[in-house]
């Protein structure tokens, strides 16, 4: 009882000590950047699914804006036509791949050559090597987009990390939250903040100073129109950021929906199996238990 009381008192003290600033994504002034706000993603949770239209818009943003600096070496053109992805047809993927020039070889003369891309090829990088990529970008090569949505994350602190780790209601989209926040986080620096040449102020970047200039602005990418000639979604930085972040989440895990479907089937199977095992156990041990209880009086007499 004493141990239980001590644990309860400690938990109560901890909860009382949590101020609203601790529980909210307040702006950090210690140089680590503000905590990105949590967004709503269609693919979050056990039953989440990628939005094909959003993935296609995100790919458009990547192709027209991001691909000028960022590679995506682990993704093949054919992945765009696979189930659970952007939903392009095989013919569309073939035509898209042909617009890229891929280095191949050697040929019969022992020389490397360029040819039109094929669906089996991976996305070509904008620079031939990391040194060439770093030279025009402040001495650091832009990161590859293939698994960036999984590689980037942040800690939400107590008690939110407890809820994030729950099996069915947990949250694992911190990476895309950070990517979205970074793209919309460019702003004028606070008064008295010195921004060196070649850097830019970003609310959510660790340290607030980032070498990458603001990559996109409102109206820069033209989205498909509806029957009235209006964009299906707003052509704003916020929407561009959400779409390309969703596309990056798919690129990092193209078979996520198949994995979730398989996981649900396994869980249902285990539930049914557990019920059957419990029933079999009760059935087998029911007779044995009766025999043991029947022998108990005789055991007492002999003792």
N, C-alpha and C positions, 0 to 999 in steps of 0.2 A: 504493500500500500504506500509506504514511504517513497519507494522508487517511482511509482506511478504519479504521485503528487508532484515530485520534483520535475518529472518530464513535462507534465501539464503546465506547471508554473513557467518552465523555460519556454515552451511554445507560446504561452500567453504573452510573456515578456517580449518575445521576438515579434509577434504580430502587432503588439502595441507600439513597438519601436519603428514599425514601417510607416514612414510618412508618405503623403501623396506623391512627393517628388520621387520616392523610391519606386512606387508602383507605376509610374507613368514614364513614357519615353522622353524625359525632359532633356533640354539642351545641355550638353556636357561642356563645361568650361575648363576642363583639365587638359585640353589638347588632343583628346581622343576622338572628337567628332560627336555630333548628336546621334542619338539612337534612331535608326530608320523606323518610321511608322509601319505598322502591320497592314498589309493589303489583303484584298479578297481575290483569291485565285481559283479558277474553276477546277484545277487539278489537285487542290489541297484536300487532305483527308483520305480515308480509306476508299470512299466511293467517288473521289474526284476524277474528272476526265479532261483531257486537253480539248480546247475549243479550236477546231480546225481553222475557222476564219481568223482567229487571233494569231495562230501559228503562221498562216500565210502572210498576214500583215507584218508580223515580226520578222519573217524571212525577207520581206520587201525592205524593211528598215535596215536589216543587216546588209543586204546586197547593195543598196543605194548609198548607205552612209558608213556603216561600221567596217565593211570589208575593205575599205581603202587603207586601213591600218591594222585591223585584227584578223588573224587567221582562224581557221576552224579545221585543223588537220585531221581530227579523228572522225569526222563526219563525211560520209560518201553521198554523192548525188542520189543514188538509189534509195537511201534512207528516207528521202522526201516522199516516196511513193509507198512506203510500208504502212501497214495498219497501225493506227494509233498516232500517226504523225500529221503533217499538214494536209495530206489527202490529195496530193498531185497524182495525175495519171502517169503511166509509164511513158507515154508519148511526150507529155509535158517535161518529164525529167530528162528524157533523151535530148529534146530540143534545148533545154536549159544547159545541160552538160556540154553540148556542142558549142556554146558561146564562150567557153573557157579554153585557154590554150594550156595543155599539160606537157611538161617535159618528159620525154620517154627515151628509150634507147639502152644500150648503144645499137646502132644499125649495123649493116654488113661492113661498113667502113670504120666501125669503132667510134662513131661520133654520136653524141646526144642530139636529139631533135625535138621539135614541138609539134604537137598534133591536137586536133579538136578533142575535147573531153568526152568521156563515155560515162554511162550511169555508174559503172563500178569504180570510177576514179573518186578520189577524195577532193574536197574543196581545195583549190590552189591558194597558196599564201601570197599576200601582196608584196612580200620581200623575199629575196632568194635565201637569206640567212638572218640570224639574230643580229649580227653586227650591222648589216644593211638596214635592218628595222630600227636599231637603236640610234643610228647616226642622225636622222631628221627628227627624232622624238626625245630630245634632251638627254641622250645617252642611255636610254632604257627602252628595250623593245616592248611594244604593246603586248599585253597578255593574250594568249590563245583563247578563243571563245568556247572550245569544245566542252570543257568541264568546269568553266568558270562559275556557273550557277551553283555548283556543289562545293567549289573550293572557297568561295567567299561566304562568310557568315559573321555573326556577332552574338554576344551573350546578352540575354534579356534580364538576367539577375533573378533573385528570389522575390516572389514565389513563382514567377512565370516559367522558369526553366523546369519546374516540377510538372506543370500542366503540359508543357511542350513535349515531355518525355512519355506521356500516357500513350498506351498502345492504339486506342481507337480515336481519341479526340486530340492527339498530339499535333504538333505543328513543326514542319521541317522545311518551310519555305523562307527561312531567314536570308538565304543567298539571293533570291530574286527580290526580296524586299530591299536588300542593300543595293542591288544594281539599279532598281527603279529610283531609290532615294538619291543615289549618286548622280544620276542623269538629270534629276530635277533640282539638285541641291546647289547649283551655281547661283551665286548672288554677290552683291557688293559687300566687301569686307566691313566689319564693324569699325567705328571710328577709333583711330589709334592703332589699328592692325596693319602692320607692314607686309606687303605682298611683293616678294622679289620678282625681278624680271624673269619671264619664262614660266611662272607659276600662276595659278588662278585660285580664287577662294571658293571653297565648296563646303557647305554646312555639314555634310555627312562623311566627308573623307577624313580618315585619321590624321590629325594635325591640321586639317582644314586647307592645306596648301597642296594642290594637285598640278602636275605638269600638263595633263591633257586639257586643252581648251574645251569650252562648251561644244559638244559635237553636233548638236541638233537644235533646231528652233521651230517655232510654230509654222505650219504650212510648208515645211521643207520637203516632205514626202506626200505625194498625192495618192490618196486611198481610193479604192473602187467606189463608184457612185451608185445610188439607188435609182429607181425609176424616175424620180423627180430631179435627178442630176445633183443630189446632195451627197456628201460623204456618208458612208454607213456609220462611221464613228468620228468623233472630233479629231481634226488634224492638229493636235497640240502636243507639246513636249511630254505632258503627263501620259497621254495615250500612246505615243510612240514608245515611251519608256516601258510601259506595261507590256506592250506587244512584243518588243524585242527581248524583254526579260523572260516572258513566257516561252518564246522561241529558244532562248538559251537554256531554259529548264528542260525542254524537250531534247535539245542537242546533247545535254549532259546525261540524259537517261531516255533514249528513244523508245525503249520497251517498258516504260513505267506502267502503262495501262495493262499490259499482259501480265506483268509481275503482280499487280494488285488483284487481278482476276484470279490468278493462280493461288495467291495467298488466301483469298476468301474461300475458294474451294477446299483448300487444305484445312482451314479452320473449321468449316462445316463438317468435313470428314472426321476430324478429330473429336468434334462434339458428339457426332453420332457414334463413333467408336468408343468414346468414354461411356456413353449411355449403355451400349451393348456389353462392355466389359463389366460395368456395375451390375447389370441384370444377371450376367453369367455368374459373377461372384456370389450374388445373393442366392442364386439357384443351387450352386454347388455346395456352398457352406451351410445352407439351411438344414439339410439332412445330417451333416456331420455335427452341426451345433446341437441338434436334438439328441443325438446319441451321446454326446459329451455330457449334456445336462442330465440325461437318464442315468449315467454311471456315477454321478456325484454322490447320491445317498449311499451306495455300496462302498465307495471309496472312504466315506466318513465312518462306516461301520468297521471296516477292516483296520482303519487307523485307530 
